[in-house]
Amino acid sequence: MTDEELQAWIKEVSLTAFGLPFQHRAFFNPRLKTTGGRYHLEDHHLDFNPKMLAFGKDVFVGIIKHELCHYHLHLQKKGYRHKDRDFKVLLAQVGGSRFAPEIALGRKYVYRCQKCGSLIVRKRRIDTKRFVCGKCKGKLVFEKIDERAKK
């Protein structure tokens, strides 16, 4: 999907879900890693994570509605932040998603405590001779490498 197709899609969603036009720019930003999209307060443009398209059109429409809630509420000088009541009410009305789906960013190292059995998941390896469980001070044992990276 190109930026022009995204722009047209956002204009359509804005008119159908909100009844208001989207009059600024929207484009893909491949530098976004974990977030679905961003609304910029200064110039009112939206940028979206192209990796979110892999989760399907329904999920991506939810992300578009979420960012459009920020956009329309800010322009109307209402509460546009996540914690504001106006934002929560409008997001529920239009059916936008509250959170973007989690993108796995690479391998995870999984350790288990021998004493309490709790799991510890880390991005980096840890030295099991030096580090212990933070809950019970039990010995950690390496369990597996979780390959959750989407390529």
N, C-alpha and C positions, 0 to 999 in steps of 0.2 A: 504494500500500500504506500502511495506517495503522500507527501505533505498536502498536496492539493486535494486529494481524495479525503484525507483526514479533515481538512478544513471544511469541505462540503458536508461531511458526515456530522461534524460537530454543530454546524449551522442547522442541520435538519433535526438533530436531537434537541437542541436548544428551543427551536420553535414548537416541536411536538410535546416535549415534557414540561417546559417552563412557560411557553407562550410568549417568549421574549427573544429578540434577535441576538445573535452573537456577532459583534462588530469588530473584533480584533483578530490577531493572528494565532494560529495553533500549528504546531509542528512536532515531529518526533525528535527526541533528544537521546541518542544512544549512550550518552554518558551517565544517565540515570541507572542506578544499580538495583536498589531495593524498593523504590517508591513507584507507584503507578503513574503519577503525573504531578505537575506543579502549576500553581497559579501565581503569577508575578504581580505584586501589588503596584509596582511602579508604572508599568506600561500595559498591564492587563492581558498579557499574552499567556497562552497555555502551552506547556510542553509535556509530552507523553513518552513513556518508556515503550519502545517498540517490542520488547520482549513480552509485554502483557498480551499482545495479540495471540500468542501461542495458547493462552488459556481459553480462547473462544470469544466470539462476538458478544455474547451476553455479559461476560465478565468485563470486557472492555467498555461496553456501554455503561455499566455500573461505575467504572472509573471516570468516564466522561461526565456522567451526571454529578459525580462527587466534585469534580473540578469546576463544573458549571455552577454548582451551588455556591462555591467560594466566589466565583466571578459575579454572578447576579446579585448576591447579597452585599458584596463590597460596593458595587456600583449604586445600589439602593441605600447605602449608608446604614445597613443593618448588621447584626452580628454575624460575621463571616468565618470566625475561627471555629475549630473543632469543638471547643468547650461551650460555645454559645448556643442558647436555646433556639434561636432563629435558624441556625445551621442544622441542628438536629431535626427540627420539625420539617424543614424543607427537604432534607435528604430522605426522610421517611416518606414524605408525600410523593416524591418523584421516583422512589425506588432505587436510589443510588447505593453503591457499596460503601460501607464504613471503612473497610480496610482492603488494601490490595493483596492479592494472593502472594504467598511467600515464594521467592525465587531462591533455590538452593545455589549457593555461591561456591561450592567446591567440596572437597572432602572434609569429613569430620572424624575426629578421633574419639572413640567411645571407651570410657573407663568405668569399672564397677568397683564399689567399695566392698571389701570382704566382710566388714563388720556389720554395716547397716543395709547393704545391698543397693544403695542409691546409684543412679547413673550420672556420670559427668561427661558432657559432650564438649569438646574443645576444637578450635580451628587448628591449633598447633599441638605438636606432641609435648608431653610433659614427662619429666624424669620421675618415675614411680618410686625411686629410692629417696628422693628429696621431698616430694609433695605427698600430702595425706588428704583424706576426706575432710572437707570444711565443716561437716555436720558433727561427725563423731570421732575424728582423728584416726579413723581406720586406714588400713593399707589399701592402696589402689592397685587394681590389676587391669592391664590392657585387655579390652574385649574384642574390638573390631575397628576397621576403617569403614565409615559409611560414605559411599560414593553417591552423593545426591546431586552432583553438578549436572545441570542441563546444558547441553551443547548445541 
